[in-house]
Amino acid sequence: MSGGNTCLNCGACCAFFRVSFYWGEVHSDFAVPEPLTEPVSFTRLAMRGTNQPSPRCVALEGEVGGCVSCSIYENRPGPCRDFEAYDAEGACNRARAAHGLPPLEDNPVAA
């Protein structure tokens, strides 16, 4: 994340969705830290805090809508790596709306 990336001052997705993934990601090249996870099923884990009625990932640092960061960014699980910010019709804006943040249009950092 760099420059004018809105994700650095949003964090809405990290406090809106359950982040569940295959348990093998704690032993992968990215090695999601196992103590920050909790079991969801026999083969799936979730980031702690995201499997709650009011989710908030344990790795999210800062205040949603303010300056935020991920404490395990280099080791984040697949769903976080695959998440598409700036998808004006998608999940990013649903999460932003749930936190009272204005919707994003197109990706302002894409060239």
PEWOSUL-V713740 format. One record per residue. N is the residue number from 1. RES is the residue in one small letter. OMEGA is omega as a letter, one per 20 degrees, with the letter a starting at -180 (NA if undefined). Layout:
{{N | RES | OMEGA} {N | RES | OMEGA}}
This chain:
{{1 | m | a} {2 | s | r} {3 | g | a} {4 | g | a} {5 | n | a} {6 | t | r} {7 | c | r} {8 | l | r} {9 | n | r} {10 | c | a} {11 | g | a} {12 | a | a} {13 | c | a} {14 | c | r} {15 | a | a} {16 | f | a} {17 | f | r} {18 | r | r} {19 | v | r} {20 | s | a} {21 | f | r} {22 | y | a} {23 | w | a} {24 | g | r} {25 | e | r} {26 | v | r} {27 | h | a} {28 | s | r} {29 | d | a} {30 | f | r} {31 | a | r} {32 | v | a} {33 | p | a} {34 | e | r} {35 | p | r} {36 | l | a} {37 | t | r} {38 | e | a} {39 | p | r} {40 | v | r} {41 | s | a} {42 | f | a} {43 | t | a} {44 | r | r} {45 | l | r} {46 | a | r} {47 | m | r} {48 | r | r} {49 | g | a} {50 | t | a} {51 | n | a} {52 | q | r} {53 | p | r} {54 | s | a} {55 | p | r} {56 | r | a} {57 | c | r} {58 | v | a} {59 | a | r} {60 | l | r} {61 | e | r} {62 | g | a} {63 | e | r} {64 | v | a} {65 | g | r} {66 | g | r} {67 | c | a} {68 | v | r} {69 | s | r} {70 | c | a} {71 | s | r} {72 | i | a} {73 | y | a} {74 | e | a} {75 | n | a} {76 | r | a} {77 | p | a} {78 | g | a} {79 | p | r} {80 | c | r} {81 | r | a} {82 | d | a} {83 | f | a} {84 | e | r} {85 | a | r} {86 | y | r} {87 | d | a} {88 | a | a} {89 | e | a} {90 | g | a} {91 | a | a} {92 | c | a} {93 | n | r} {94 | r | r} {95 | a | r} {96 | r | a} {97 | a | a} {98 | a | r} {99 | h | r} {100 | g | r} {101 | l | a} {102 | p | r} {103 | p | r} {104 | l | r} {105 | e | r} {106 | d | r} {107 | n | a} {108 | p | a} {109 | v | r} {110 | a | a} {111 | a | NA}}
